[in-house]
Amino acid sequence: MNCKCRQMDIFKCIGISISILILIILVVIIIIVNNTNEQKDILTAIAVQGDNTQLGTTTIKFSQNDIAVGNAFTHENGSDIISINETGIYQISYQLFGIKEGAGSFNFNAALLVNDIVVDSTFNDGPVLEDLVNNRITLTSTVILRLSAGDTLKLAGISIEDITYEKARIDIEKID
């Protein structure tokens, strides 16, 4: 066989190999760019017995930040204020445990406050219990709110009864 033919075949093979290598590199770059995981903004704050000693209607203080990831919001341990640092859509879930020692009527409600104003759509009605010795209940809710940078968020227990809020939890995630 002619040497020129062999050189042409070698150049074709090298050209095809380089083209395949470039294609593979481009595919890998596209996959990496499209699969880059954005950091989530998540806060889980916990209130334990002794954090909230005021009876009746009060905002809930959280002494522990179990998870605090991202910069969309901030919370200082022991505070009732969650500061919103980034405008966006937030999913907020909470659990609020209330107890009243002794018999008699028992009722409390919960709501989220934005800038110290109750957000009506978050109002959570608790049942009215009458003449029970074991007066305790946990209210839970999950809502999605549009919040703006500079807003403050609080969880409130609302009652005319002498309710103590022994435990609470709030979970917040910026979803957009």
Salt bridges, closest charged atoms under 4 A:
ASP80 OD2 - LYS154 NZ 3.98
GLU86 OE1 - LYS174 NZ 3.10
ASP116 OD1 - LYS154 NZ 2.76
GLU161 OE1 - LYS100 NZ 3.44
ASP171 OD2 - ARG169 NE 2.86
GLU173 OE2 - LYS40 NZ 3.70
